[in-house]
Amino acid sequence: MSTSTRYSPEVRERAVRMVREHQASYSSQWAAIDSIASKIGCTSETLRRWVRQSERDSGERAGLDTDERERLKALERENRELKRANEILRKASAFFAQAELDRHGK
């Protein structure tokens, strides 16, 4: 069973900053991430994702930065809502069209 732990933005920023500052002391970035993750109490993969997102936000790595990612999520949510509304309207239109045909047929 997987449990989700939310870390505050301050903890995330501090952990990423620690990786960046102490990376030279380790043989690789992964070694730094692994060591620091155990010290702050998160998994290495979680800290690696934070570091990668920070690199994208600062332009060091290709990909969507945090603002672009949030905008994309909002647009996808809006798209889902509009598709759902269109489907409801389509079904309602068909229902009322059939009711109108039945009424005129009598």
GROMACS elastic network, one bead per residue, 0.5 to 0.9 nm:
[ bonds ]
;  ai    aj funct       b0    kb
    5    42     6  0.87380   500
    7    10     6  0.80968   500
    7    11     6  0.62329   500
    7    12     6  0.66656   500
    7    42     6  0.88618   500
    8    11     6  0.52984   500
    8    12     6  0.64456   500
    8    13     6  0.87360   500
    9    12     6  0.50361   500
    9    13     6  0.60473   500
    9    14     6  0.84673   500
   10    13     6  0.51487   500
   10    14     6  0.60292   500
   10    15     6  0.85161   500
   11    14     6  0.51183   500
   11    15     6  0.60629   500
   11    16     6  0.85853   500
   11    40     6  0.82762   500
   12    15     6  0.51924   500
   12    16     6  0.61747   500
   12    17     6  0.84790   500
   12    47     6  0.79044   500
   12    50     6  0.69660   500
   12    51     6  0.89243   500
   13    16     6  0.52068   500
   13    17     6  0.59907   500
   13    18     6  0.85092   500
   13    50     6  0.84472   500
   13    54     6  0.87010   500
   14    17     6  0.50294   500
   14    18     6  0.60662   500
   14    19     6  0.86742   500
   15    18     6  0.50513   500
   15    19     6  0.63220   500
   15    20     6  0.87564   500
   15    33     6  0.87670   500
   15    36     6  0.71370   500
   15    37     6  0.76700   500
   15    40     6  0.73735   500
   15    47     6  0.73448   500
   15    50     6  0.85152   500
   15    51     6  0.85075   500
   16    19     6  0.51250   500
   16    20     6  0.62852   500
   16    21     6  0.86122   500
   16    33     6  0.86504   500
   16    47     6  0.73197   500
   16    48     6  0.86870   500
   16    50     6  0.67271   500
   16    51     6  0.55120   500
   16    54     6  0.75405   500
   17    20     6  0.51277   500
   17    21     6  0.60363   500
   17    22     6  0.85021   500
   17    51     6  0.86906   500
   18    21     6  0.51216   500
   18    22     6  0.59186   500
   18    23     6  0.80330   500
   18    32     6  0.87123   500
   18    33     6  0.89088   500
   18    36     6  0.73963   500
   19    22     6  0.53885   500
   19    23     6  0.54976   500
   19    29     6  0.75202   500
   19    32     6  0.59185   500
   19    33     6  0.60402   500
   19    36     6  0.69148   500
   19    47     6  0.89494   500
   19    51     6  0.78200   500
   20    23     6  0.54127   500
   20    24     6  0.82108   500
   20    29     6  0.84282   500
   20    32     6  0.86402   500
   20    51     6  0.84386   500
   21    24     6  0.74413   500
   21    25     6  0.87264   500
   22    25     6  0.54143   500
   22    26     6  0.71965   500
   22    32     6  0.68882   500
   23    26     6  0.55479   500
   23    27     6  0.79613   500
   23    28     6  0.69194   500
   23    29     6  0.56341   500
   23    30     6  0.87150   500
   23    31     6  0.81629   500
   23    32     6  0.55139   500
   23    33     6  0.82029   500
   24    27     6  0.73982   500
   24    28     6  0.77834   500
   24    29     6  0.81462   500
   24    32     6  0.84879   500
   25    28     6  0.86075   500
   25    32     6  0.78367   500
   26    29     6  0.70540   500
   26    30     6  0.85902   500
   26    31     6  0.60302   500
   26    32     6  0.56643   500
   27    30     6  0.83273   500
   27    31     6  0.64032   500
   27    32     6  0.78498   500
   28    31     6  0.52210   500
   28    32     6  0.65605   500
   28    33     6  0.87546   500
   29    32     6  0.51152   500
   29    33     6  0.61546   500
   29    34     6  0.85755   500
   30    34     6  0.59599   500
   30    35     6  0.85100   500
   30    44     6  0.82697   500
   30    48     6  0.76895   500
   31    34     6  0.51043   500
   31    35     6  0.61812   500
   31    36     6  0.85946   500
   32    35     6  0.52515   500
   32    36     6  0.60732   500
   32    37     6  0.83666   500
   33    36     6  0.52689   500
   33    37     6  0.57986   500
   33    38     6  0.85690   500
   33    44     6  0.60448   500
   33    45     6  0.84801   500
   33    47     6  0.64797   500
   33    48     6  0.64260   500
   33    51     6  0.85809   500
   34    37     6  0.53156   500
   34    38     6  0.65086   500
   34    39     6  0.89440   500
   34    43     6  0.79090   500
   34    44     6  0.50601   500
   34    45     6  0.84109   500
   34    47     6  0.82492   500
   34    48     6  0.85582   500
   35    38     6  0.55706   500
   35    39     6  0.66594   500
   35    44     6  0.81490   500
   36    39     6  0.50276   500
   36    40     6  0.63658   500
   36    41     6  0.85392   500
   36    42     6  0.88359   500
   36    44     6  0.81431   500
   36    47     6  0.84021   500
   37    40     6  0.53506   500
   37    41     6  0.59499   500
   37    42     6  0.52388   500
   37    43     6  0.57524   500
   37    44     6  0.52534   500
   37    45     6  0.85961   500
   37    46     6  0.81541   500
   37    47     6  0.62004   500
   37    48     6  0.88204   500
   38    41     6  0.51717   500
   38    42     6  0.62980   500
   38    43     6  0.69157   500
   38    44     6  0.73929   500
   39    42     6  0.80029   500
   40    43     6  0.89680   500
   42    45     6  0.83906   500
   42    46     6  0.65785   500
   42    47     6  0.69904   500
   43    46     6  0.52597   500
   43    47     6  0.65215   500
   43    48     6  0.86572   500
   44    47     6  0.52292   500
   44    48     6  0.60376   500
   44    49     6  0.86670   500
   45    49     6  0.62101   500
   45    50     6  0.86822   500
   46    49     6  0.52462   500
   46    50     6  0.64107   500
   46    51     6  0.87911   500
   47    51     6  0.61786   500
   47    52     6  0.86040   500
   48    51     6  0.50957   500
   48    52     6  0.61479   500
   48    53     6  0.86210   500
   49    52     6  0.50765   500
   49    53     6  0.61169   500
   49    54     6  0.85048   500
   50    53     6  0.51861   500
   50    54     6  0.61229   500
   50    55     6  0.86163   500
   51    54     6  0.50416   500
   51    55     6  0.61876   500
   51    56     6  0.87115   500
   52    55     6  0.50062   500
   52    56     6  0.62851   500
   52    57     6  0.86376   500
   52    61     6  0.75719   500
   53    56     6  0.50018   500
   53    57     6  0.60768   500
   53    58     6  0.86089   500
   53    61     6  0.84947   500
   53    63     6  0.86690   500
   53    64     6  0.84345   500
   53    65     6  0.69151   500
   53    66     6  0.73242   500
   54    58     6  0.62057   500
   54    59     6  0.85859   500
   54    60     6  0.85699   500
   54    61     6  0.88005   500
   54    65     6  0.81525   500
   54    66     6  0.85747   500
   55    58     6  0.52345   500
   55    59     6  0.61746   500
   55    60     6  0.50246   500
   55    61     6  0.53724   500
   55    62     6  0.84204   500
   55    65     6  0.87013   500
   56    59     6  0.50632   500
   56    60     6  0.58428   500
   56    62     6  0.59475   500
   56    63     6  0.59311   500
   56    64     6  0.66258   500
   56    65     6  0.53562   500
   56    66     6  0.80832   500
   57    60     6  0.77024   500
   57    61     6  0.80392   500
   57    63     6  0.86390   500
   57    64     6  0.77102   500
   57    66     6  0.63306   500
   57    67     6  0.84933   500
   58    61     6  0.77547   500
   58    65     6  0.80562   500
   59    62     6  0.68814   500
   59    63     6  0.85933   500
   59    65     6  0.81293   500
   62    65     6  0.86993   500
   64    67     6  0.79138   500
   64    68     6  0.56388   500
   64    69     6  0.57850   500
   65    68     6  0.53777   500
   65    69     6  0.61039   500
   65    70     6  0.87275   500
   66    69     6  0.50469   500
   66    70     6  0.62076   500
   66    71     6  0.86390   500
   67    70     6  0.51898   500
   67    71     6  0.62090   500
   67    72     6  0.86031   500
   68    71     6  0.50598   500
   68    72     6  0.60777   500
   68    73     6  0.86215   500
   69    72     6  0.50824   500
   69    73     6  0.62495   500
   69    74     6  0.87041   500
   70    73     6  0.51076   500
   70    74     6  0.62466   500
   70    75     6  0.86795   500
   71    74     6  0.50810   500
   71    75     6  0.61844   500
   71    76     6  0.85876   500
   72    75     6  0.51115   500
   72    76     6  0.61046   500
   72    77     6  0.85536   500
   73    76     6  0.51011   500
   73    77     6  0.61120   500
   73    78     6  0.85914   500
   74    77     6  0.50889   500
   74    78     6  0.61599   500
   74    79     6  0.85518   500
   75    78     6  0.50422   500
   75    79     6  0.60469   500
   75    80     6  0.86450   500
   76    80     6  0.62455   500
   76    81     6  0.86865   500
   77    80     6  0.51938   500
   77    81     6  0.63109   500
   77    82     6  0.87077   500
   78    81     6  0.50906   500
   78    82     6  0.61504   500
   78    83     6  0.86000   500
   79    82     6  0.51430   500
   79    83     6  0.61583   500
   79    84     6  0.85879   500
   80    83     6  0.51581   500
   80    84     6  0.61695   500
   80    85     6  0.86354   500
   81    84     6  0.50769   500
   81    85     6  0.61415   500
   81    86     6  0.85942   500
   82    86     6  0.60506   500
   82    87     6  0.85407   500
   83    86     6  0.50738   500
   83    87     6  0.61917   500
   83    88     6  0.86969   500
   84    87     6  0.51671   500
   84    88     6  0.63371   500
   84    89     6  0.87178   500
   85    88     6  0.51140   500
   85    89     6  0.61814   500
   85    90     6  0.85496   500
   86    89     6  0.50451   500
   86    90     6  0.59927   500
   86    91     6  0.85857   500
   87    90     6  0.50182   500
   87    91     6  0.62033   500
   87    92     6  0.85333   500
   88    91     6  0.52353   500
   88    92     6  0.60789   500
   88    93     6  0.85061   500
   89    92     6  0.50205   500
   89    93     6  0.59515   500
   89    94     6  0.85364   500
   90    93     6  0.51421   500
   90    94     6  0.62618   500
   90    95     6  0.86330   500
   91    94     6  0.51452   500
   91    95     6  0.61109   500
   91    96     6  0.86679   500
   92    95     6  0.50108   500
   92    96     6  0.61457   500
   92    97     6  0.84201   500
   93    96     6  0.52931   500
   93    97     6  0.59592   500
   93    98     6  0.85147   500
   94    97     6  0.50638   500
   94    98     6  0.61119   500
   94    99     6  0.85694   500
   95    98     6  0.52638   500
   95    99     6  0.62314   500
   95   100     6  0.86950   500
   96   100     6  0.60588   500
   96   101     6  0.85662   500
   97   100     6  0.50972   500
   97   101     6  0.62694   500
   97   102     6  0.86702   500
   98   101     6  0.50604   500
   98   102     6  0.61615   500
   98   103     6  0.86043   500
   99   102     6  0.50653   500
   99   103     6  0.61465   500
   99   104     6  0.87053   500
  100   103     6  0.51025   500
  100   104     6  0.62619   500
  100   105     6  0.85432   500
  101   104     6  0.52745   500
  101   105     6  0.60567   500
  102   105     6  0.51102   500
  102   106     6  0.67854   500
  103   106     6  0.58003   500
